[in-house]
Amino acid sequence: MSNELAGKTILVTGASSGLGKAIAIYFSTVGARVVLTGRNEERLHETLKDMSGSNHLYFIADLAKVESTQAMMDTVFANVGALDSVIHCAGIQKTLPLQALKEHHFDDIFNTNVKSAQFIAKFLRKKGRYNSQGTSLVLLSSVAAVCGEPAISSYSASKAALLGLSKSLAIELARQNIRVNCIAPGHVGTEMAIEFSKQLTAEQRENILLKHPLGLGKPEYIAQAAEFLASDKSCWITGTTIFVDGGYSAH
Ligand SMILES: NC(=O)c1ccc[n+]([C@@H]2O[C@H](COP(=O)([O-])OP(=O)(O)OC[C@H]3O[C@@H](n4cnc5c(N)ncnc54)[C@H](OP(=O)(O)O)[C@@H]3O)[C@@H](O)[C@H]2O)c1
């Protein structure tokens, strides 16, 4: 696989932290030109410093807002031309039992996790912005899309929405040779996962561990799945989800 991404131009959202950051760094080591996006410029700059090669760029965007997503996609196209892949990692998770849930929490989660993906696809589909020989859009879903847990119902619903979104986008964008797939990770020790764990009892943490027969995840496992989906090795795969979850969803 090692040079499958050499020479490809790949946009990674959520590149200021966690999985997006790990994917951006890994892709830079296998020869891709990576365009990073996130809201926090300082942290995007940190990611850039950890990357190999020198032709990578970053652009600030709040992907919960359509006009910001559009401006970012316009700027990316103006600076680097057509994209070979987009790995959409930006997302938020909030632990909210129903008693605490407010309308704005639900809206924040759906705007960041779902609306962003919908409009990235819309702005990617414009002529000249994708590689007509094959482009891959990868959305970061979660095992929470198919395995229930208490206090994360809005998050689970948003991650399940991505599974449906990717299937219909895969059909609609096949004529443009744009493939659309999801990666559904289990628990990987990023900032998001650490924040989530802090709100659990020791027993709940132990239960999470037990739900992963192969143990908890590492960011590189997700980066390797993203590499496959971004590469031509997956050229006949669209509208599907790869669960990278140590067996969590096998229960
Ligand atoms: N870690 C896990 O165990 C796990 C498991 C299953 C699924 N996932 C999914 O994987 C993805 C990445 O998770 P992670 O663990 O890497 O989380 P993380 O460390 O909290 O990173 C989240 C990223 O999303 C960006 N982001 C959040 N809101 C944004 C907005 N409105 N506009 C633009 N960017 C925004 C953040 O950037 P800024 O702060 O710079 O805006 C940050 O780079 C998420 O979609 C998550 O649901 C993670």
The ligand as an SDF file (V2000), in Angstrom:
LIG
                    3D

 48 52  0  0  0  0  0  0  0  0999 V2000
  -12.2060    8.9690   18.8780 N   0  0  0  0  0  0  0  0  0  0  0  0
  -13.1050    7.9970   18.8140 C   0  0  0  0  0  0  0  0  0  0  0  0
  -13.0900    7.0630   19.6100 O   0  0  0  0  0  0  0  0  0  0  0  0
  -14.1580    8.0170   17.7410 C   0  0  0  0  0  0  0  0  0  0  0  0
  -14.9940    6.9070   17.6460 C   0  0  0  0  0  0  0  0  0  0  0  0
  -15.9730    6.8920   16.6720 C   0  0  0  0  0  0  0  0  0  0  0  0
  -16.1060    7.9620   15.7950 C   0  0  0  0  0  0  0  0  0  0  0  0
  -15.2800    9.0260   15.9140 N   0  0  0  0  0  0  0  0  0  0  0  0
  -15.4830   10.1430   14.9680 C   0  0  0  0  0  0  0  0  0  0  0  0
  -14.2550   10.4950   14.3790 O   0  0  0  0  0  0  0  0  0  0  0  0
  -14.2230   11.9040   14.1180 C   0  0  0  0  0  0  0  0  0  0  0  0
  -12.9850   12.5120   14.7570 C   0  0  0  0  0  0  0  0  0  0  0  0
  -13.0500   12.3050   16.1590 O   0  0  0  0  0  0  0  0  0  0  0  0
  -11.8200   12.6330   17.1170 P   0  0  0  0  0  0  0  0  0  0  0  0
  -11.8060   11.5830   18.1420 O   0  0  0  0  0  0  0  0  0  0  0  0
  -10.6190   12.8900   16.3030 O   0  0  0  0  0  0  0  0  0  0  0  0
  -12.3340   13.9900   17.8020 O   0  0  0  0  0  0  0  0  0  0  0  0
  -11.5410   15.2930   18.3050 P   0  0  0  0  0  0  0  0  0  0  0  0
  -10.1570   14.9490   18.7250 O   0  0  0  0  0  0  0  0  0  0  0  0
  -12.4520   15.9450   19.2740 O   0  0  0  0  0  0  0  0  0  0  0  0
  -11.4470   16.1790   16.9780 O   0  0  0  0  0  0  0  0  0  0  0  0
  -12.6040   16.7160   16.4030 C   0  0  0  0  0  0  0  0  0  0  0  0
  -12.2050   17.6020   15.2530 C   0  0  0  0  0  0  0  0  0  0  0  0
  -13.3920   18.1680   14.6930 O   0  0  0  0  0  0  0  0  0  0  0  0
  -13.1740   19.5550   14.4510 C   0  0  0  0  0  0  0  0  0  0  0  0
  -14.4310   20.2800   14.5380 N   0  0  0  0  0  0  0  0  0  0  0  0
  -15.3640   20.2220   15.5220 C   0  0  0  0  0  0  0  0  0  0  0  0
  -16.3590   21.0700   15.2710 N   0  0  0  0  0  0  0  0  0  0  0  0
  -16.0530   21.7000   14.0970 C   0  0  0  0  0  0  0  0  0  0  0  0
  -16.6900   22.6990   13.3180 C   0  0  0  0  0  0  0  0  0  0  0  0
  -17.8520   23.2560   13.6780 N   0  0  0  0  0  0  0  0  0  0  0  0
  -16.0870   23.1070   12.1780 N   0  0  0  0  0  0  0  0  0  0  0  0
  -14.9140   22.5820   11.7910 C   0  0  0  0  0  0  0  0  0  0  0  0
  -14.2610   21.6300   12.4870 N   0  0  0  0  0  0  0  0  0  0  0  0
  -14.8220   21.2000   13.6270 C   0  0  0  0  0  0  0  0  0  0  0  0
  -12.2000   19.9780   15.5440 C   0  0  0  0  0  0  0  0  0  0  0  0
  -11.4490   21.0830   15.0930 O   0  0  0  0  0  0  0  0  0  0  0  0
  -11.4810   22.5660   15.7350 P   0  0  0  0  0  0  0  0  0  0  0  0
  -11.6210   22.4260   17.1980 O   0  0  0  0  0  0  0  0  0  0  0  0
  -10.1930   23.1660   15.2550 O   0  0  0  0  0  0  0  0  0  0  0  0
  -12.6480   23.1870   15.0850 O   0  0  0  0  0  0  0  0  0  0  0  0
  -11.2970   18.7590   15.6630 C   0  0  0  0  0  0  0  0  0  0  0  0
  -10.2350   18.8450   14.7370 O   0  0  0  0  0  0  0  0  0  0  0  0
  -15.5280   12.4660   14.6720 C   0  0  0  0  0  0  0  0  0  0  0  0
  -16.4450   12.6140   13.6310 O   0  0  0  0  0  0  0  0  0  0  0  0
  -15.9830   11.3920   15.6410 C   0  0  0  0  0  0  0  0  0  0  0  0
  -17.3780   11.3880   15.8090 O   0  0  0  0  0  0  0  0  0  0  0  0
  -14.3050    9.0940   16.8670 C   0  0  0  0  0  0  0  0  0  0  0  0
  1  2  1  0
  2  3  2  0
  2  4  1  0
  4  5  1  0
  4 48  2  0
  5  6  2  0
  6  7  1  0
  7  8  2  0
  8  9  1  0
  8 48  1  0
  9 10  1  0
  9 46  1  0
 10 11  1  0
 11 12  1  0
 11 44  1  0
 12 13  1  0
 13 14  1  0
 14 15  2  0
 14 16  1  0
 14 17  1  0
 17 18  1  0
 18 19  2  0
 18 20  1  0
 18 21  1  0
 21 22  1  0
 22 23  1  0
 23 24  1  0
 23 42  1  0
 24 25  1  0
 25 26  1  0
 25 36  1  0
 26 27  1  0
 26 35  1  0
 27 28  2  0
 28 29  1  0
 29 30  1  0
 29 35  2  0
 30 31  1  0
 30 32  2  0
 32 33  1  0
 33 34  2  0
 34 35  1  0
 36 37  1  0
 36 42  1  0
 37 38  1  0
 38 39  2  0
 38 40  1  0
 38 41  1  0
 42 43  1  0
 44 45  1  0
 44 46  1  0
 46 47  1  0
M  CHG  2   8   1  16  -1
M  END
$$$$
